[in-house]
Amino acid sequence: MTVQIVEIAGQKMAMLPVADYERLLDLAEEKADVLAAMQAEQRRREGEEYLPAQMVDRLLAGESALKIWRKHRRMTLERLSEAVGARKSLLSEIENGKRRGAPLLWRKLAEALSVSADDILPVA
C-alpha cells in the first residue's frame, strides 16, 4: 500500500490510491459483518428466536401477526382458544381483523404463543 503524508491547514493527512482506500473500506465492512454475526450467534445461544424469512415477509406484507405466530407455533385455533379461555370463533374474527379483542385477551394470547403482545398486536 502506497501512502503519502501531507499537511493541509496544519493537519497531517494520509493520501493513498483509491484502490487501496476501497480495499480498506471492504476490510472494515467485513470485520463489522463478522462481529455482527458473532453477536447474533451469541444471542441465539442465549435463547433469542430467529424467524424464517417467509414468516418475516408475511408480517411485513401486513398479514395477521396473531395468525402467523399461531401457525408458526403449530397451534390450531381450537388449541389456542383452550389455552386462553376464549371462543374459537372470537379468535378467528380477531385474526381476520373483524374484532379487536380486550387487552387481557391479547396478554393471554401472547403468553400462550411465547411472544410479547407487541409481536402479535395489529398495526393501527
N, C-alpha and C positions, 0 to 999 in steps of 0.2 A: 504494500500500500504506500502510495506516494503522498506525503503531506507537506504542505508549505505553511509555515507560521508567518503571519503578517500582523502588523499593528495598525489598527484603524481607530482613530479618535481615542488613543490611549489605551485601547483594549486589545489584547492579543487574540487573534483569530486563527483557527486552523482551516486551511483550504485543502481540499482533496478532489480528485476526479469524481465526476458524477457517478460513474460505475462503482467506485469504492463506497461512496455515500449510500447508494441504493443497496449495496451488499450489507452495510452496517444496519440499515433500516430493516432488511429482511431478517438478519440475525436477531435484532431486538424483538421483532414480531414473533419469531419462532420461540424465543425464550419466554415471552409473555404467554404464548399458547401452551407451552409445556407447563408453566406454572399454573395456569387456569385448569388444565387437565388434571394436574396433581391435586389441586384444591377440590375439584369436583369429585375425584375418586375418594378423597378423604371424607367428604360429606356423604357419599354413597355408603361408605363403610360405617359411618355413624348413623345410618338409617334413613337418609333423605331418599325420597322416592323419585324415580325417573319415569317420565311418561312417554309412551310410544308417540312417534311423530304424527301418526294418523290421528291419535286422540287430540293432540295439541291443535292440529289443523281443524278438526271438527269444532273444538272450543272456540278457536279464532273465527270460524265461519258463523258463529252465533247459535249453534245448536244448544239445546238444553244441557247445561253442565250437570244438573242432577241426573238426568238420564244417562249421559256419557259416563259419569263416575259409577252409577249403579251397574251399568253393563260391564265397565272395566273391573268392578269387584265381583262380577259374575253373580249378581243378585237379581232375582225376579222381583217384579212389583209386589207379588204376594209375600215373599220373604222379607222385603224391606218394610212393607206395611205392618207385618207382625212385629218386626224389630222396633218400630217406632210407635206402635199402637194407633195407627191411622188406617182409614179405609183405603183399599187398593184403588178405588175409583178416584178418591181425592188426590192421591199421589200421581195418578195418570193425568189428571187435569192440571196439576202443578207442573209436571214435566212438559205438558203441551202448552203452557202459558195461559190456560183458561182460568186458573185460580192462583192466588198469591201464597196463601198459607201463613200461619201465625209464626212469630219469631221462635216460640218454644218448639214448634214442629221442625223448623229449619235447624235448630241446635241438635235435636234428636236425630234428624237425617244425617247431619254432619258427623255426629258421633258414630252412628251405625255404619257409615261409609269410611270412617277413619280419615276424615279430611276436616279442614276448617270450614266454617259456614261460608266464609268468603269464597271458597273454592266452588261452591255449588249454587250460591245465590244468583238469580238472574241479573243481568246487567240492566240498569234502569233506563 
